[in-house]
Amino acid sequence: MEIIAQKPMRLDKFLQKNLDISRNQIENFIKKEGVYIDGKSCKKCGLKLKGGEKISFTIKKAEKKSVNSIDFDIETIYEDEDLLVINKPPYLTIHPAPSVKDATLVDWLVKKGVSLSTISGEERHGIVHRIDKETSGALIVAKNNKAHINLSKQLQNRTMGRYYLALIDLPLKNDILVDKPIARNPVKRTKMAIVNNGREAKSAFIKLIDSKERNIELIAAKLYTGRTHQIRVHLESLSRHIINDFTYGFKKKRDIIGRVMLHAYMIYFIHPLTGKTIIKKAPLFEDFTSMLSHNFSMKEVHEKINPDHIIYRFDTAF
């Protein structure tokens, strides 16, 4: 692929603008794959273009690798030639990393022979966005680079997003919109926190059902930005915590159900080829459903988590 630089600009900013993917993805691509500027190899992200240079690069095809330890399957919610939407199980890591020993979602996709985009780098083939290891639910995978670029742009301008369900340890007083900046916790670097000079972060929360003892509430959340641990950090700022989220302040004895009770319930996006708006629901997993059945009337749960009801609540509350 070749692009002509029209004006002076840093190389990484120029590619980010033309490919519509994140700065981190661009930096990873330049450093690992490299680009050619007027025929000369360059792996320097901050190189200053003068304008008029011919920038060329090759996006490699995803290579299949043998993964023998995959003994699980993943539910596919939607699939066509450009993308698929899966229902990620809890405890599944999205992509390989030095610290990850178990098979990942990317490993499963490669073993299944799914065609994947390569714009995010070798370890993240097809991955447009991610959710935490313990969080379950809807996640979109790009099958080609054109779809990946389009979906990444939607992620940035928020035309693509998700509605989450969460079980929290104390009912909210009201439906609420939280607009508080988030950055890396200055004391504990494995956590995020509300930080005055952090990145903009906005979340909306609506009340769905209180348990009979009023010690657990089922809520829904919608994100207007995509910061790491955003839902968990914003709830902590309200002195509320997702059940079993010990990282962000849940204090009670660890439940038999040990994972964070957060599920990406619905995903919406504009199809990169057809332009049609698509909304898909990711069914709840057994551990989440079990906790609901022990604390709520399931008849009421089904009424409250009806997708049309949730969308209506957010549209009218904020």
C-alpha positions in Angstrom: 0.0 0.0 0.0 1.3 3.5 -0.8 0.3 6.9 0.5 1.7 10.3 -0.4 2.3 12.7 2.4 0.5 15.9 1.6 2.0 18.2 4.3 4.5 18.2 7.1 3.5 15.8 9.9 5.0 13.1 12.2 5.0 9.7 10.6 2.9 8.1 13.3 0.2 10.8 13.2 0.1 10.7 9.4 -0.5 6.9 9.4 -3.0 7.2 12.3 -5.0 9.8 10.3 -5.0 7.7 7.1 -5.7 4.3 8.6 -8.1 5.4 11.4 -6.7 3.2 14.0 -5.2 3.9 17.5 -1.9 5.5 18.1 -0.7 2.4 20.0 -1.6 0.2 17.1 0.3 2.5 14.7 3.4 2.6 16.9 3.3 -1.2 17.2 3.0 -1.6 13.4 5.9 0.8 12.6 8.3 -0.7 15.1 7.5 -4.3 14.2 6.7 -4.2 10.5 8.4 -1.0 9.4 7.4 1.3 6.6 9.3 2.6 3.6 9.7 6.3 2.9 10.8 7.0 -0.6 12.1 3.5 -0.7 14.1 3.6 2.5 13.1 1.5 5.5 12.0 3.4 8.6 10.9 2.2 12.1 11.0 5.6 13.8 7.5 6.6 14.9 8.4 10.3 15.4 10.0 10.9 12.1 9.0 14.3 10.7 7.6 14.2 7.2 8.2 17.3 5.1 5.4 16.6 2.6 5.6 14.9 -0.8 7.2 11.7 0.5 5.9 8.4 -0.7 5.1 6.2 2.3 4.7 2.5 1.5 4.1 -0.5 3.7 2.8 -4.1 3.6 0.2 -5.5 5.9 1.0 -9.2 6.4 -1.6 -11.9 6.3 -2.3 -13.6 9.7 -0.2 -16.8 10.0 -1.9 -19.9 11.4 -0.1 -21.6 14.3 -0.6 -24.8 16.1 -2.3 -24.6 19.5 -3.0 -28.0 21.0 -4.2 -26.8 24.4 -7.5 -25.4 23.2 -10.2 -27.6 24.8 -13.1 -25.0 24.7 -15.5 -23.5 22.2 -16.9 -20.0 22.0 -20.4 -19.1 21.0 -20.7 -17.0 17.8 -23.5 -14.5 18.0 -23.1 -13.1 14.5 -20.8 -13.8 11.5 -20.4 -12.7 7.9 -17.5 -12.3 5.5 -16.2 -9.1 7.2 -16.6 -9.7 11.0 -17.9 -11.9 13.7 -19.3 -11.2 17.2 -18.6 -13.7 19.9 -19.8 -14.2 23.4 -16.5 -14.2 25.4 -16.6 -16.6 28.4 -15.3 -15.4 31.8 -11.6 -16.1 32.5 -10.6 -16.1 28.8 -7.7 -13.8 27.9 -8.1 -11.9 24.6 -4.6 -12.1 23.1 -1.3 -13.7 23.8 1.3 -12.0 26.1 4.5 -13.2 27.8 2.6 -13.6 31.1 -0.3 -15.6 29.6 0.2 -19.4 29.7 -3.3 -20.5 28.7 -4.9 -20.5 25.3 -6.4 -17.1 24.3 -9.3 -15.9 22.1 -6.8 -15.1 19.3 -5.4 -18.7 19.6 -8.9 -20.1 19.3 -9.7 -17.9 16.3 -6.5 -19.0 14.5 -7.1 -22.7 15.2 -10.6 -22.4 13.9 -9.2 -21.0 10.7 -11.0 -17.7 10.9 -9.7 -15.1 8.5 -8.4 -12.2 10.6 -7.3 -8.6 10.1 -3.6 -8.0 10.8 -3.5 -4.2 11.4 -3.2 -4.6 15.2 0.0 -6.7 15.0 0.9 -10.4 15.2 -0.4 -11.0 18.7 -3.7 -9.2 18.2 -4.9 -10.4 14.9 -8.6 -9.4 14.4 -8.9 -7.7 17.8 -10.7 -4.4 17.5 -11.4 -3.9 21.2 -11.1 -6.0 24.4 -12.7 -6.7 27.7 -11.1 -7.8 31.0 -10.3 -11.5 31.6 -13.0 -12.0 34.2 -15.6 -10.0 32.3 -17.8 -11.9 29.9 -19.9 -10.9 26.9 -20.1 -9.4 23.4 -16.9 -8.8 21.5 -16.4 -8.0 17.8 -13.6 -9.5 15.7 -12.5 -8.1 12.3 -11.8 -10.5 9.5 -10.0 -8.1 7.2 -8.1 -4.8 7.5 -10.8 -2.7 5.8 -13.4 -3.8 8.3 -10.9 -3.4 11.2 -10.1 0.2 10.2 -13.8 1.1 9.9 -14.7 -0.5 13.2 -11.8 1.2 15.0 -13.0 4.5 13.7 -16.5 3.7 15.1 -15.0 2.8 18.4 -13.3 6.2 18.5 -16.4 8.2 17.5 -18.7 6.0 19.7 -21.0 4.8 16.9 -20.0 1.4 18.2 -20.5 0.5 21.8 -21.9 -1.9 24.4 -24.5 -2.1 27.1 -23.3 -3.9 30.2 -25.1 -5.7 33.1 -23.5 -5.7 36.5 -24.4 -6.9 40.0 -23.3 -4.4 42.7 -23.1 -4.6 46.5 -25.3 -1.5 47.3 -28.2 -0.1 45.3 -27.6 3.2 43.5 -29.7 6.1 44.8 -30.8 7.1 41.3 -29.9 6.6 37.6 -26.7 8.6 37.2 -24.2 9.9 34.7 -20.6 9.9 35.9 -18.2 12.2 34.1 -14.8 11.9 35.9 -11.3 11.6 34.3 -9.4 8.3 34.6 -5.7 7.5 34.6 -3.3 5.0 36.0 -3.4 4.9 39.8 -0.4 6.9 40.9 0.2 4.5 43.9 -0.9 1.1 42.7 0.1 0.8 39.0 -2.0 -2.3 38.3 -5.2 -0.2 39.0 -6.9 2.8 37.4 -8.2 5.7 39.4 -10.1 9.1 39.2 -7.3 11.5 38.5 -7.8 15.2 37.8 -5.5 15.4 34.8 -6.6 12.0 33.5 -8.3 11.2 30.3 -12.0 12.1 29.8 -14.3 9.3 31.0 -18.1 9.2 31.0 -20.4 6.4 32.0 -24.2 6.1 32.5 -25.8 3.8 35.0 -29.4 2.8 35.4 -31.1 0.9 38.2 -32.9 -2.3 37.1 -33.8 -4.5 40.2 -33.0 -4.4 43.9 -32.8 -7.8 45.7 -35.3 -8.4 48.5 -32.6 -7.7 51.2 -31.5 -4.6 49.2 -27.9 -5.7 49.5 -27.5 -6.5 45.8 -28.7 -4.6 42.8 -28.7 -5.5 39.1 -27.8 -2.4 37.0 -27.1 -1.6 33.4 -24.2 0.6 32.2 -23.4 2.4 29.0 -20.0 3.9 28.2 -19.5 7.1 26.3 -15.7 6.7 26.4 -13.5 3.5 26.5 -11.1 3.8 29.4 -9.5 0.7 31.0 -11.7 -0.5 34.0 -14.0 2.4 33.4 -17.2 0.9 34.8 -15.4 -0.4 37.9 -13.6 2.8 38.6 -16.7 5.0 38.2 -18.7 2.7 40.5 -15.9 2.8 43.1 -16.2 6.6 43.0 -19.9 6.3 44.0 -18.9 3.9 46.8 -20.5 1.0 44.9 -18.6 -2.1 43.8 -19.3 -5.0 41.4 -19.8 -8.2 43.3 -16.4 -10.0 43.7 -14.4 -7.0 42.3 -11.9 -7.1 45.1 -9.5 -4.9 43.1 -11.9 -2.0 43.3 -13.2 -2.3 46.8 -15.6 -5.2 47.2 -15.3 -6.1 50.9 -17.4 -9.1 51.6 -16.2 -12.7 51.8 -15.4 -14.1 48.4 -18.4 -15.8 47.0 -18.6 -19.3 45.5 -18.9 -17.5 42.2 -15.5 -16.0 42.2 -15.3 -13.7 39.2 -16.3 -10.1 38.7 -20.0 -10.0 38.0 -19.9 -7.9 34.8 -21.2 -8.9 31.4 -21.1 -7.0 28.1 -24.8 -7.8 27.3 -25.4 -6.0 24.0 -23.2 -4.6 21.3 -24.2 -2.1 18.6 -22.3 -1.0 15.5 -22.6 0.1 11.9 -21.7 -2.7 9.5 -18.6 -1.5 7.6 -19.8 -2.8 4.2 -23.6 -2.4 4.3 -23.9 0.7 6.5 -26.7 -1.1 8.4 -27.0 -0.6 12.2 -26.6 -4.0 13.9 -27.5 -4.7 17.6 -26.7 -8.2 19.0 -27.3 -9.7 22.5 -24.8 -11.9 24.3 -26.6 -14.5 26.5 -25.7 -14.6 30.2 -23.4 -17.3 31.4 -24.4 -19.9 34.0 -22.6 -18.3 36.9 -24.2 -14.9 36.3 -27.7 -16.5 35.8 -27.2 -18.5 39.0 -26.5 -15.4 41.1 -29.6 -13.7 39.6 -31.9 -16.6 40.4 -30.7 -16.7 44.0 -31.4 -13.0 44.6 -34.2 -12.0 42.2 -37.4 -13.1 40.6 -36.3 -14.4 37.2 -39.6 -13.3 35.7 -38.8 -9.7 36.7 -35.2 -10.1 35.5 -36.3 -11.2 32.0 -38.6 -8.1 31.9 -35.9 -5.7 33.0 -33.1 -7.0 30.7 -35.2 -7.0 27.6 -33.0 -5.2 25.1 -35.7 -2.8 24.0 -36.4 -1.9 27.7 -32.7 -1.2 28.4 -32.2 1.0 25.3 -35.4 2.9 26.1 -34.2 3.5 29.7 -30.9 5.0 28.6 -32.6 7.0 25.8 -35.0 8.6 28.3 -32.8 8.9 31.4 -30.0 10.9 29.9 
